[in-house]
Amino acid sequence: MPLDKVFARGIRIDASIGTLPWEKLVTQPLEVDVEVEIDNSSLLATGDLAKGADFDELIAAARDLGTNGHVMLVESLADRIAARVLQRLPMVQSVRVEVRKYSACASAANHVGVEVTRRRPSA
């Protein structure tokens, strides 16, 4: 089965995220990349968009989960986004989520972050 990559990169959100006391009082700029692997054979054969990965759903997963209350860890946010994508898009075989945080360690690095990859369990 051929797998294609479909992605939404640089999704910008302002999130309440972090473990430090000041991080619970403000929102911080994040950028999120969501990339999925999917067999696009049915989409290409039929042109039926329901058989492909929905860009809006990839973006919504990041925005909804990143702006819905305080999140302690960027690792948790990335994991939740990946889980939602796998739950809502059953044709997706794997998902990679990268979350970049710009305010933490700003004096020493342009950004810090995490990347997670989750795969759909084999049947």
Secondary structure as GFF3:
##gff-version 3
##sequence-region A 1 123
A	DSSP	beta_strand	4	15	.	.	.	ID=ss1
A	DSSP	three_ten_helix	21	24	.	.	.	ID=ss2
A	DSSP	beta_strand	28	38	.	.	.	ID=ss3
A	DSSP	alpha_helix	41	46	.	.	.	ID=ss4
A	DSSP	three_ten_helix	49	51	.	.	.	ID=ss5
A	DSSP	alpha_helix	55	66	.	.	.	ID=ss6
A	DSSP	alpha_helix	74	88	.	.	.	ID=ss7
A	DSSP	beta_strand	92	101	.	.	.	ID=ss8
A	DSSP	beta_strand	112	119	.	.	.	ID=ss9
###
